[in-house]
Every structure is written in structure tokens, then in C-alpha cells.
Amino acid sequence: MKIPHSLTIASLLAALTGLAGLAGCASEPVTDFCYANLRAPLEAAAAEAEAKLAAGCEYHFDDYYSQLLAIGADRPDQDNRRIFSDHLVRVSDQGTISRRQAQGLYNRYFNIKFVSLAGDYNT
């Protein structure tokens, strides 16, 4: 059976077009819009995290928050407590986390109470 000449040219052209399309896709690096390498100052880093969260990167909240905690730990300041409080309120207002989650995160790091349990002295 003889294949028509026009069919082989069309097949060759389609194959070349497909390969060119694949090569074009492979050469462009893929970047994650939600990736953030937050850096000091803390207030600017919190603003960047809030902008990313508002732009649809809610699933990165834990990563952003841990980066903010690291910045705060590296640069202790009296304003850190206020910056974190304001950040958590804004993120809660955005709907990224609930108000209860925001309160829990704040209390975990900034409202520490030292208590001793009765059982600790019975050893």
C-alpha cells in the first residue's frame, strides 16, 4: 500500500510542530508565585506575607509564619509583640485563619504563663 505524499508531509509537519511546542515549554523555568524568602525588618516581612496570602497563597501560611518567628527571634524588639498581633488580626480579617487560630498562635508565643503541676514535686 502506497501512502500519499501529502499525508506524509502533513504528518511530518504535525510532528515537528509538536516537538517545537514541547521544546518551548521545557525551556522556561517554572517559578512558584507563592514562594517567599522573608527577610528583616519584621514589619516589612509581615506585609509581604500578608500580600502573598491575600493573593491566594493561603496554603503557605504556616511557612510564612515560621519565617516571621525566625526573623523575630533573630532580632528581638519591643515592637515584635505588636507586629505579630497586628499581623494575626489582619490575616484573620482576610479569612486565611480563624480568629480562634489567631488568638491561639499569639498566646502560644507571646502570652506565656509559667505554672507548676502538683505532680512535678512528687518524684
Phi, psi and omega in degrees: 000132183260129180274132179299143182300322181293329179290319179292323178293318179295319179295317179296317179296319179295319179295317179295321178296317178297317179295320179296321178295318178293320179295323179294323180288324185286337186277344181269126178289144180264125178244144179269114180302327185279349179295135177216130174253085187290138181228160178298153008283154186301318183296319178292322179295320178296320178296320178295317178298318180296321179295318179295318180296321179290337182271008175108013182258037184303328183290353176262008184305312183300319179295313179300316183295320179293325176294319178296320177298320179295319178297315179297323179290324180287332182230075181298140181203152178297330183282347183302319180301314179293319181298315179294320178299311179298319180299313182294324177295314181295319180294324176293318178296329177289339182094008180290317176229162179279166178298321179295319177297318179299316179296319179296317179294318179296312182295327181298322186253339188234356180233058187276132176241134178264125179226154174244140179270146182301325182291343181292335184265000183260024182266000000 
